Amino acid sequence: MCDQVVCQGEVFRWAGGGPIGPITDIVGVADRITFVLREVTP
């Protein structure tokens, strides 16, 4: 996986534009990123 996380307004997003979660939910966003990374890592 080769992607970046950006903060746009009040939402964290994948660089491709898909939302991950609000900036007020850092733990939830970190959990989502970790989940995605585990899904794509063999």
N, C-alpha and C positions, 0 to 999 in steps of 0.2 A: 504494500500500500504506500502510495506516495501522494500525500495530500496535506493540506494545511488547515488549521482552524483560524478563523478570523472573527473579530467582534465587529458587528455591523449594527449600529444603533444600540438597542438593548437586547440583542440576540447573538449568541455564538452560532457561527455557521461554518460548514465545511467550505473550503475555498471555492468549490463548485457551485455553491449557493444553497445547498440543503440546510435547513435549520437543525441545530443540535439541542438548544435550550436557551432559556433566558439568562442574562448575566447575573441575576439574583439567585440562581441555582447552580453555583459552581460545583458543588458535590455531585449533583445530578448530571451535569454536563460531563464531568470527569468520568463518572460511571458509564455514561453512554459511549464516550470515546474509548474507554477500556474495553467495553463489550464489543464494539466494532473491530478494534484491533485484534481481539482474541478470535473473532469469527474469520478474519482474513489471514491469520498467521497459521501456517501448517504445524 
